[in-house]
Every structure is written in structure tokens, then in C-alpha cells.
Amino acid sequence: MVTWKLFGEQPPLSRSDWEVEFQRYKEYPEFKLKNSSITMDEFQRIWWMEYGHRTWGRLIGAAFYIPATVFWFKGWFTRAMKIRVGAMGALLAFQKISNFYEPT
């Protein structure tokens, strides 16, 4: 996956879409240094694994941040719970940010 959109990310739907995506991938160091011999089928496998990984991460984030935000603003958290929820939210955000950099 060579592009990242928080919302509206669509998988390639046609053979030509896959070719465009594969050509974009060939411009990245990961392809040049590590995967220069992969085929289209191998690229599609990597792409779908990454797509699933990103989708799963978004679901985890939504499952935490949406209820936490609602509970926080409704005043359902004690001071101690706000500290815990804030710390967990910060750790979750740090984990997400750290995934933007993945060395080859």
C-alpha cells in the first residue's frame, strides 16, 4: 500500500487499478531494496494483508476513542479513571504513530 487515507480508502477494483498501484509501489525503497523480484500476485497478497491491518487498527481505535469520548463528556469517569483512560489513549495513539515508520 503506497497511499494512506483515514477514510474512503478503496481497494483496486480492476486489473489496470492493480497495475497502477503496483507501479507506485515500485517507486518505494521497500520494493527497491527488499522486494524487487515480487510478482503481481505476491504484491496483491501483501496489499490485502496491509489493508486488513489498517482496517483492524481503525476498528480498534474507534472501539476505544468513541466510547471514551462519550463517557468523558457525560461525566461518567472519576478523576482516577480519566487519568487511566487518558494514559491508555496516549499509548494507543503512540502505537499508531510509531507504525508510520517501518524500517525495511
Number of C-alpha atoms within 10 A of each C-alpha: 16 12 8 11 7 8 7 7 11 8 13 14 8 8 9 10 12 17 13 12 19 19 12 14 19 15 11 11 13 14 17 12 9 10 15 11 9 11 11 12 9 11 18 17 12 13 20 13 13 13 17 12 12 15 14 12 14 15 12 12 15 12 11 15 16 11 10 18 12 11 13 16 9 9 11 12 15 10 10 9 12 16 12 13 18 14 12 14 16 12 12 17 12 11 11 15 10 10 9 9 8 7 7 9
